[in-house]
Amino acid sequence: MAVPGSCEHSFTMIKSDTTLILWNCNMCHSGPHWYIFECKHCKLKTCRPCTAKA
């Protein structure tokens, strides 16, 4: 997934309560993560270090 260039990201953390749903970062492809940060506007999902880069 390409990072949108025109979005002013506003991240919120989403958590998984089960081992069935895990996420990979859309920027650095690390994972699987029990929690991920998702942009409210463009739905970009990133790990904690990548939220500062976006």
KAZI-V478890 format. One record per pair of residues at least 12 apart in sequence whose C-alpha atoms are under 8 Angstrom apart, sorted by sequence separation. I is the first residue (numbers start at 1). J is the second residue. D is the distance in whole Angstrom. If there is no record, write none. Layout:
I_J_D + I_J_D
This chain:
22_34_5 + 23_35_7 + 36_48_7 + 21_34_8 + 22_35_7 + 23_36_7 + 33_47_8 + 37_51_7 + 19_34_8 + 30_47_8 + 16_34_6 + 26_44_7 + 15_34_6 + 16_35_6 + 26_45_6 + 27_46_6 + 15_35_4 + 25_45_6 + 26_46_6 + 14_35_6 + 15_36_7 + 24_45_8 + 25_46_5 + 13_35_7 + 14_36_6 + 24_46_8 + 25_47_5 + 28_50_7 + 13_36_6 + 14_37_6 + 24_47_8 + 27_50_7 + 3_27_7 + 13_37_4 + 14_38_7 + 1_26_6 + 12_37_5 + 13_38_6 + 1_27_8 + 11_37_6 + 12_38_5 + 11_38_5 + 12_39_6 + 10_38_8 + 11_39_4 + 12_40_7 + 10_39_5 + 11_40_6 + 9_39_6 + 10_40_6 + 9_40_7 + 10_41_7 + 9_41_7 + 8_41_8 + 9_42_8 + 7_41_7 + 7_42_7 + 4_42_8 + 11_51_8 + 3_44_7 + 9_54_7
